[in-house]
Amino acid sequence: MPIRIASSCGQCTSFTAANFCNTHEVKVNEKYTCDQFSSEGDLNKSIDCGTCARFKREDCVHPDIATKGMLCTSWAPKI
């Protein structure tokens, strides 16, 4: 199964505040991904450079412009 940040539970309409997936009826977290992902209308603003594992590191895709609050398609969760 391919890993897709954009299909993460944190952006899915089935993800509840109690970290529960209403589609699969299991406990999950915002970092999980699946093929039955259903996107919310708005982006989750907590997934930005300030919460990215690559922020201020050499492997950041946009090191010259990355700043806290900026959204990026190359975001990686901190583990």
MIMI-361367 format. One line per field, with one value per residue (C-alpha): residue number from 1; residue in one letter; x, y, z. Coordinates in nm, 3 decimals, decimal comma. Layout:
BEGIN
i <- (NUM;...)
aa <- (A;...)
xx <- (X;...)
yy <- (Y;...)
zz <- (Z;...)
% end
This chain:
BEGIN
i <- (1;2;3;4;5;6;7;8;9;10;11;12;13;14;15;16;17;18;19;20;21;22;23;24;25;26;27;28;29;30;31;32;33;34;35;36;37;38;39;40;41;42;43;44;45;46;47;48;49;50;51;52;53;54;55;56;57;58;59;60;61;62;63;64;65;66;67;68;69;70;71;72;73;74;75;76;77;78;79)
aa <- (M;P;I;R;I;A;S;S;C;G;Q;C;T;S;F;T;A;A;N;F;C;N;T;H;E;V;K;V;N;E;K;Y;T;C;D;Q;F;S;S;E;G;D;L;N;K;S;I;D;C;G;T;C;A;R;F;K;R;E;D;C;V;H;P;D;I;A;T;K;G;M;L;C;T;S;W;A;P;K;I)
xx <- (0,000;0,148;0,197;0,007;0,023;-0,276;-0,493;-0,422;-0,690;-0,637;-0,786;-1,067;-1,436;-1,456;-1,194;-1,346;-1,206;-1,180;-0,932;-1,190;-1,258;-1,632;-1,578;-1,368;-1,491;-1,139;-0,915;-0,669;-0,454;-0,410;-0,101;-0,275;-0,375;-0,625;-0,792;-1,139;-1,024;-1,287;-1,140;-1,271;-1,356;-1,084;-0,723;-0,615;-0,405;-0,217;-0,028;0,220;0,596;0,600;0,474;0,678;0,960;1,170;1,134;1,477;1,654;1,854;1,586;1,320;1,184;1,164;1,431;1,454;1,083;0,958;0,804;0,568;0,208;0,293;0,113;0,312;0,238;0,569;0,473;0,599;0,466;0,692;0,721)
yy <- (0,000;0,339;0,602;0,922;1,213;1,376;1,074;1,086;1,037;1,390;1,527;1,269;1,331;0,993;1,092;1,197;1,407;1,082;0,945;0,700;0,613;0,601;0,418;0,129;0,151;0,137;0,363;0,553;0,866;1,156;0,995;0,681;0,656;0,444;0,396;0,496;0,847;1,120;1,472;1,749;2,078;2,274;2,183;2,097;2,399;2,205;2,027;2,302;2,364;2,412;2,055;1,895;1,651;1,812;2,175;2,347;2,032;1,964;1,730;2,006;2,053;2,434;2,530;2,894;2,971;2,723;2,899;2,810;2,830;2,752;2,451;2,217;1,906;1,755;1,769;1,477;1,388;1,411;1,069)
zz <- (0,000;-0,094;0,175;0,103;0,347;0,174;0,256;0,627;0,890;1,023;0,698;0,667;0,740;0,919;1,181;1,514;1,799;1,999;1,737;1,607;1,241;1,175;0,844;0,979;1,340;1,487;1,696;1,471;1,477;1,234;1,076;0,945;0,577;0,386;0,048;0,175;0,262;0,231;0,235;0,456;0,285;0,467;0,529;0,881;0,974;1,244;0,964;0,880;0,877;1,255;1,306;1,026;1,101;0,824;0,943;0,962;0,838;0,521;0,382;0,383;0,030;0,069;0,327;0,214;0,250;0,512;0,809;1,093;0,977;0,612;0,461;0,236;0,031;0,149;0,517;0,729;1,076;1,379;1,537)
% end
